[in-house]
Every structure is written in C-alpha cells, then in structure tokens.
Amino acid sequence: MAAGCANPPPNSDGASSGGGSARAQETLLDRVLRTGVVRIATDPDYPPQSSYDATTNTWKGFDVDVATEIAERLGVKVQWERPAWDVVTAGGWNDGWDLSVGSMTVTAQRAQVLDFSAPYYYAPAGLAVRDGSPISSIGQLTGKTVGVCEACTYESYLERRLDIPGYRIAYVVPRNITIRTYGTDATAIQDLVSGRIDAVMSAVSTLQSAIDRGNPIGLLGEPVFYEPFAAAADRSSPFDPASFMAKVSSIIDRMHQDGLLSRLSMRWYGTDLTVSR
C-alpha cells in the first residue's frame, strides 16, 4: 500500500532507537505540541485514500483529509512522510515519524508493536479481474495467480492467517492459488491490466478507484470481509506514545460524533464507511 521507504530524519531532540533521550521525560504528545508539527506516514500512490501530485506539491484523499483534521484539532501542522508499508506495519520506526494514518487494519500481530487509535472507518476487501476474463466467480480462482500488497491484511487473508480482534473471518478464496506480492496495490493492479496475474485483492474502494480511472478491470463477486482502519503509533518510540494516542482517539471519536468522518467518507467513497458492520 505504501511506496518506497524514506530515510528517517535525524532526531533533533537527541533521541535514539534504544530509548535514550535528552528529554527523557517528554512524551510523544509533549514533543508534537512543543514542535508544532506531527509527522504523518501515508502512501503517495493509494487513491482515493491518499495520493501526491508532484506537479502541484499537494496531497489529497480520505486519509489525507482525516490526518489533516487530526493535526488541526491538535493545533499543529502536518509533515508528510512516505515510508514503505511493510516498514510501517513492522514497528520500530526509529523516530522517523509520529503517526500512521494510512488505512491500517487493527490486527493482533500489529498490536504487539503498534499502539492503535479508535477506528476511523470500516471498509470492504474484495477482488478484481481483467475485463473479459473467463473467471466469473471467486471459486474459479483455483490454480490462478492473485496479486496483493506485501505485509498487508489481504496477503494474510489469502494465507488464511488473518486475525482481527472481534471479527470472525470467513475464507472464501480457494487455498490452491499462487500469491504474488507487491510494494503497492497500484503496481499489482498494473500487472493485472497487463495480464501478468489473474486477479488482485485489495480494498474495494481502491479497486473501484482504478476502474473509475479507466483501467479495464472489474470487481469479482461480493466483498470477502470488512476491516476496521485506525491510526497507529510505534510502541517502541523513545517518546511514550500513550497520551498522544489517547488524544488522537478522542479526536477521532469527536469526528465521528460531529459527522465529519461521515461527510469525508461520502466525499471520497460516495457512501458512509464510518459505521462498523
């Protein structure tokens, strides 16, 4: 889901990955408020959730709007970071950024290394095939090659090891498939269009966005599961993230209550994905 990994910037406060710091008692919330900047990791090539236009130097998308609103309600500015998705989900960020707002699913494995906020929306996952493909049902994927983002929930789903606390997962994709992983969903979709793979699994919104942009692909069957997406911080941060994530969660709760998340969902997806299913 994310693009090439950016090199983490040096820590101006003297913190190290081992946890030592010239401001040892400073929390992540303290540091963000003191500097007036929150460094947010998201994907420059994941529309409609997030995308970056180099010609205008602008970011746009649902995740971008959510992150920008979180920063505004914190009273700080956003500094965008673009680390690789597998680096974000692995934790151990070495103080390269403060918060991930990148449609990350809350899983039991990730929760071991990341501190999650309250979910800000819930989205369906599904599959797509090329227009004209002889594959007309999910059951016909037996023996086929399915592309998927590396280290994401869709890969875990295809491997039948997805663990989302509080969710019961029904595995409907056949076991006998070849899984091909990609650094981004966009690259997987390109290979699908080119005929290098037989299907792609991703967020339905991502697949629909590719269809709307003219890619000759179509959704295959119904969504296979719904997943909760939340913001995340690194548990191993040299600055304690607990109070920061409590504050982010309270902001997200207020965004649910005042209807902003619903309005943003309608703007970017044409439907309200902010209610759990």
KOLKOL-642764 format. One record per residue (C-alpha): x, y, z; residue in one letter. Coordinates in Angstrom, 3 decimals, padded with zeros to 6 digits. Layout:
BEGIN
[atom [X; Y; Z]; A]
...
end
This chain:
BEGIN
[atom [000.000; 000.000; 000.000]; M]
[atom [002.856; 002.342; 000.543]; A]
[atom [005.643; 003.477; -001.729]; A]
[atom [009.453; 003.459; -001.409]; G]
[atom [010.867; 003.861; 002.068]; C]
[atom [012.085; 007.297; 003.045]; A]
[atom [015.167; 007.612; 005.204]; N]
[atom [014.143; 008.594; 008.741]; P]
[atom [015.214; 012.135; 009.566]; P]
[atom [017.679; 012.692; 012.389]; P]
[atom [016.094; 013.238; 015.760]; N]
[atom [016.596; 016.853; 016.722]; S]
[atom [015.872; 016.041; 020.358]; D]
[atom [018.757; 013.610; 020.649]; G]
[atom [016.567; 010.504; 020.973]; A]
[atom [017.894; 007.153; 019.828]; S]
[atom [016.172; 003.910; 018.835]; S]
[atom [017.314; 002.462; 022.130]; G]
[atom [015.124; 004.892; 024.007]; G]
[atom [017.751; 007.277; 025.397]; G]
[atom [016.842; 010.952; 025.104]; S]
[atom [017.953; 014.381; 026.201]; A]
[atom [014.297; 014.868; 027.062]; R]
[atom [013.764; 011.514; 028.736]; A]
[atom [010.549; 012.549; 030.481]; Q]
[atom [008.951; 014.079; 027.379]; E]
[atom [006.042; 012.125; 025.907]; T]
[atom [005.210; 011.965; 022.221]; L]
[atom [002.266; 014.298; 022.809]; L]
[atom [004.579; 016.744; 024.599]; D]
[atom [007.041; 016.664; 021.712]; R]
[atom [004.389; 017.114; 018.999]; V]
[atom [002.829; 020.072; 020.817]; L]
[atom [006.222; 021.604; 021.588]; R]
[atom [007.465; 021.414; 017.991]; T]
[atom [004.081; 022.296; 016.474]; G]
[atom [004.471; 019.501; 013.909]; V]
[atom [003.104; 015.966; 013.647]; V]
[atom [004.968; 013.722; 011.210]; R]
[atom [002.429; 011.513; 009.484]; I]
[atom [003.221; 008.437; 007.404]; A]
[atom [000.914; 007.724; 004.491]; T]
[atom [001.038; 006.488; 000.891]; D]
[atom [001.563; 008.822; -002.092]; P]
[atom [000.043; 006.283; -004.512]; D]
[atom [-003.087; 004.868; -002.861]; Y]
[atom [-006.129; 006.759; -004.210]; P]
[atom [-008.761; 007.525; -003.087]; P]
[atom [-007.243; 007.129; 000.393]; Q]
[atom [-004.119; 009.146; -000.354]; S]
[atom [-002.137; 010.416; -003.309]; S]
[atom [000.531; 013.000; -004.027]; Y]
[atom [000.651; 015.311; -007.037]; D]
[atom [004.288; 016.256; -007.636]; A]
[atom [003.377; 018.968; -010.158]; T]
[atom [001.381; 020.911; -007.575]; T]
[atom [003.112; 019.569; -004.454]; N]
[atom [-000.262; 018.650; -002.957]; T]
[atom [-001.687; 015.652; -001.131]; W]
[atom [-005.312; 014.566; -001.388]; K]
[atom [-007.572; 011.704; -000.349]; G]
[atom [-009.675; 010.443; 002.518]; F]
[atom [-006.712; 009.518; 004.744]; D]
[atom [-005.072; 012.843; 003.928]; V]
[atom [-008.189; 014.754; 004.994]; D]
[atom [-008.507; 012.704; 008.189]; V]
[atom [-004.843; 013.228; 009.083]; A]
[atom [-005.037; 016.944; 008.328]; T]
[atom [-008.080; 017.299; 010.579]; E]
[atom [-006.358; 015.406; 013.399]; I]
[atom [-003.419; 017.792; 013.144]; A]
[atom [-005.698; 020.829; 013.073]; E]
[atom [-007.522; 019.702; 016.199]; R]
[atom [-004.166; 019.093; 017.872]; L]
[atom [-003.208; 022.630; 016.892]; G]
[atom [-000.155; 021.561; 014.870]; V]
[atom [000.968; 021.295; 011.254]; K]
[atom [001.478; 018.116; 009.196]; V]
[atom [004.817; 016.928; 007.883]; Q]
[atom [004.163; 014.077; 005.437]; W]
[atom [006.445; 011.044; 005.415]; E]
[atom [006.467; 008.211; 002.858]; R]
[atom [007.959; 005.038; 004.362]; P]
[atom [007.281; 001.624; 002.829]; A]
[atom [004.156; -000.114; 004.102]; W]
[atom [005.986; -003.150; 005.460]; D]
[atom [008.285; -000.813; 007.415]; V]
[atom [005.287; 000.982; 008.951]; V]
[atom [003.488; -002.215; 009.978]; T]
[atom [006.655; -003.766; 011.420]; A]
[atom [007.044; -001.091; 014.127]; G]
[atom [010.471; 000.044; 015.279]; G]
[atom [010.164; 003.357; 013.420]; W]
[atom [013.374; 004.764; 014.926]; N]
[atom [011.588; 008.083; 015.471]; D]
[atom [011.216; 008.601; 011.720]; G]
[atom [007.579; 009.728; 012.013]; W]
[atom [004.968; 010.069; 014.743]; D]
[atom [001.705; 008.671; 013.380]; L]
[atom [000.461; 006.452; 010.588]; S]
[atom [-002.829; 007.488; 009.009]; V]
[atom [-002.858; 005.070; 006.109]; G]
[atom [-005.961; 002.867; 006.318]; S]
[atom [-004.209; 000.361; 008.570]; M]
[atom [-006.236; -002.574; 009.823]; T]
[atom [-006.049; -003.326; 013.526]; V]
[atom [-004.672; -006.884; 013.760]; T]
[atom [-003.472; -008.882; 016.735]; A]
[atom [000.024; -009.174; 015.253]; Q]
[atom [000.392; -005.443; 014.591]; R]
[atom [-000.945; -004.585; 018.034]; A]
[atom [002.148; -006.229; 019.520]; Q]
[atom [004.346; -003.443; 018.122]; V]
[atom [001.913; -000.597; 017.403]; L]
[atom [-000.469; 001.439; 019.556]; D]
[atom [-003.782; 001.915; 017.720]; F]
[atom [-006.368; 004.662; 017.923]; S]
[atom [-010.091; 004.137; 017.744]; A]
[atom [-011.075; 003.070; 014.190]; P]
[atom [-011.980; 005.971; 011.924]; Y]
[atom [-013.688; 003.857; 009.256]; Y]
[atom [-014.518; 000.322; 008.172]; Y]
[atom [-014.018; -000.878; 004.620]; A]
[atom [-014.768; -003.920; 002.475]; P]
[atom [-011.998; -006.009; 000.916]; A]
[atom [-012.570; -007.664; -002.439]; G]
[atom [-011.085; -008.957; -005.661]; L]
[atom [-010.899; -007.798; -009.251]; A]
[atom [-010.104; -009.437; -012.594]; V]
[atom [-009.450; -008.102; -016.095]; R]
[atom [-012.367; -007.238; -018.326]; D]
[atom [-013.107; -010.263; -020.490]; G]
[atom [-011.510; -012.696; -018.042]; S]
[atom [-013.023; -016.200; -018.059]; P]
[atom [-013.015; -016.004; -014.247]; I]
[atom [-016.555; -015.098; -013.209]; S]
[atom [-016.614; -016.231; -009.584]; S]
[atom [-014.212; -016.334; -006.654]; I]
[atom [-014.330; -020.142; -006.682]; G]
[atom [-012.775; -020.144; -010.152]; Q]
[atom [-009.517; -018.686; -008.801]; L]
[atom [-008.228; -022.212; -008.064]; T]
[atom [-004.805; -022.568; -009.670]; G]
[atom [-004.655; -018.861; -010.545]; K]
[atom [-002.198; -016.110; -009.532]; T]
[atom [-003.544; -013.403; -007.244]; V]
[atom [-001.639; -010.165; -006.690]; G]
[atom [-001.675; -008.451; -003.317]; V]
[atom [000.240; -005.822; -001.340]; C]
[atom [003.107; -007.189; 000.730]; E]
[atom [002.668; -007.312; 004.527]; A]
[atom [-000.981; -006.233; 004.326]; C]
[atom [-004.174; -007.830; 005.598]; T]
[atom [-005.081; -009.058; 002.110]; Y]
[atom [-001.920; -011.168; 001.977]; E]
[atom [-002.735; -012.514; 005.450]; S]
[atom [-006.279; -013.283; 004.300]; Y]
[atom [-005.099; -015.225; 001.253]; L]
[atom [-002.686; -017.139; 003.511]; E]
[atom [-005.622; -017.826; 005.896]; R]
[atom [-003.893; -016.330; 008.933]; R]
[atom [-005.716; -013.024; 009.313]; L]
[atom [-006.533; -012.175; 012.943]; D]
[atom [-008.659; -009.065; 013.513]; I]
[atom [-009.734; -008.906; 017.173]; P]
[atom [-013.514; -009.087; 017.465]; G]
[atom [-014.001; -010.168; 013.832]; Y]
[atom [-014.790; -013.626; 012.516]; R]
[atom [-013.120; -014.169; 009.157]; I]
[atom [-014.695; -016.442; 006.541]; A]
[atom [-012.167; -017.651; 003.974]; Y]
[atom [-013.880; -017.948; 000.596]; V]
[atom [-010.877; -017.677; -001.730]; V]
[atom [-009.608; -021.158; -002.700]; P]
[atom [-006.490; -022.442; -000.963]; R]
[atom [-004.834; -023.568; -004.179]; N]
[atom [-003.697; -020.215; -005.562]; I]
[atom [-000.345; -018.573; -006.211]; T]
[atom [000.105; -015.386; -004.196]; I]
[atom [002.285; -012.679; -005.751]; R]
[atom [003.153; -009.739; -003.505]; T]
[atom [003.820; -006.116; -004.480]; Y]
[atom [005.107; -003.000; -002.768]; G]
[atom [001.887; -001.162; -003.648]; T]
[atom [-001.653; -002.046; -004.672]; D]
[atom [-001.192; 000.200; -007.708]; A]
[atom [001.642; -001.981; -009.035]; T]
[atom [-000.449; -005.112; -008.538]; A]
[atom [-003.308; -003.522; -010.488]; I]
[atom [-000.890; -002.592; -013.292]; Q]
[atom [000.213; -006.224; -013.547]; D]
[atom [-003.424; -007.318; -013.635]; L]
[atom [-004.140; -004.932; -016.505]; V]
[atom [-001.016; -006.219; -018.300]; S]
[atom [-002.122; -009.834; -017.913]; G]
[atom [000.786; -010.899; -015.704]; R]
[atom [-001.573; -012.076; -012.966]; I]
[atom [-005.157; -013.314; -012.914]; D]
[atom [-006.665; -011.259; -010.082]; A]
[atom [-005.917; -008.632; -007.449]; V]
[atom [-007.137; -008.425; -003.879]; M]
[atom [-007.389; -005.001; -002.242]; S]
[atom [-009.799; -002.580; -000.623]; A]
[atom [-012.927; -002.362; -002.757]; V]
[atom [-012.551; 001.425; -002.791]; S]
[atom [-009.046; 001.114; -004.253]; T]
[atom [-010.212; -001.309; -006.926]; L]
[atom [-013.222; 000.861; -007.762]; Q]
[atom [-010.987; 003.924; -007.996]; S]
[atom [-008.806; 002.095; -010.536]; A]
[atom [-011.922; 001.175; -012.511]; I]
[atom [-013.151; 004.770; -012.424]; D]
[atom [-009.791; 005.921; -013.811]; R]
[atom [-010.351; 003.752; -016.885]; G]
[atom [-008.446; 000.581; -016.036]; N]
[atom [-010.056; -002.395; -017.839]; P]
[atom [-010.818; -004.416; -014.722]; I]
[atom [-013.972; -005.313; -012.823]; G]
[atom [-014.912; -006.403; -009.310]; L]
[atom [-015.238; -010.141; -008.774]; L]
[atom [-018.167; -011.180; -006.591]; G]
[atom [-019.078; -009.611; -003.263]; E]
[atom [-016.652; -008.232; -000.634]; P]
[atom [-014.979; -011.069; 001.249]; V]
[atom [-014.592; -009.287; 004.598]; F]
[atom [-014.831; -005.885; 006.307]; Y]
[atom [-011.960; -004.443; 008.335]; E]
[atom [-011.526; -001.606; 010.859]; P]
[atom [-008.957; 001.060; 009.934]; F]
[atom [-007.169; 003.097; 012.612]; A]
[atom [-004.264; 005.460; 013.130]; A]
[atom [-001.169; 003.955; 014.724]; A]
[atom [001.974; 004.918; 016.638]; A]
[atom [005.153; 002.986; 017.381]; D]
[atom [005.172; 001.312; 020.798]; R]
[atom [008.981; 001.416; 020.811]; S]
[atom [009.136; 005.182; 020.289]; S]
[atom [011.695; 006.910; 022.531]; P]
[atom [008.799; 009.244; 023.432]; F]
[atom [005.957; 007.473; 025.247]; D]
[atom [003.035; 007.396; 022.746]; P]
[atom [000.250; 006.527; 025.229]; A]
[atom [-001.081; 010.037; 025.918]; S]
[atom [-000.650; 011.011; 022.256]; F]
[atom [-002.746; 008.076; 021.046]; M]
[atom [-005.366; 008.726; 023.714]; A]
[atom [-005.618; 012.275; 022.382]; K]
[atom [-005.811; 011.070; 018.755]; V]
[atom [-008.528; 008.588; 019.705]; S]
[atom [-010.551; 011.310; 021.433]; S]
[atom [-010.249; 013.487; 018.323]; I]
[atom [-011.422; 010.606; 016.122]; I]
[atom [-014.355; 009.989; 018.485]; D]
[atom [-015.361; 013.646; 018.154]; R]
[atom [-015.025; 013.452; 014.369]; M]
[atom [-017.457; 010.527; 014.433]; H]
[atom [-019.831; 012.426; 016.728]; Q]
[atom [-019.867; 015.674; 014.775]; D]
[atom [-020.354; 013.864; 011.467]; G]
[atom [-017.131; 014.995; 009.792]; L]
[atom [-015.905; 011.459; 009.139]; L]
[atom [-019.231; 010.562; 007.530]; S]
[atom [-019.050; 013.640; 005.305]; R]
[atom [-015.490; 012.852; 004.271]; L]
[atom [-016.458; 009.258; 003.517]; S]
[atom [-019.338; 010.425; 001.339]; M]
[atom [-016.998; 012.827; -000.451]; R]
[atom [-014.350; 010.252; -001.285]; W]
[atom [-016.329; 006.997; -001.481]; Y]
[atom [-019.894; 008.028; -002.188]; G]
[atom [-021.059; 006.006; 000.824]; T]
[atom [-020.675; 006.132; 004.600]; D]
[atom [-017.977; 003.662; 005.653]; L]
[atom [-017.643; 005.052; 009.175]; T]
[atom [-020.121; 002.635; 010.790]; V]
[atom [-018.980; -000.837; 011.881]; S]
[atom [-020.506; -003.813; 010.056]; R]
end
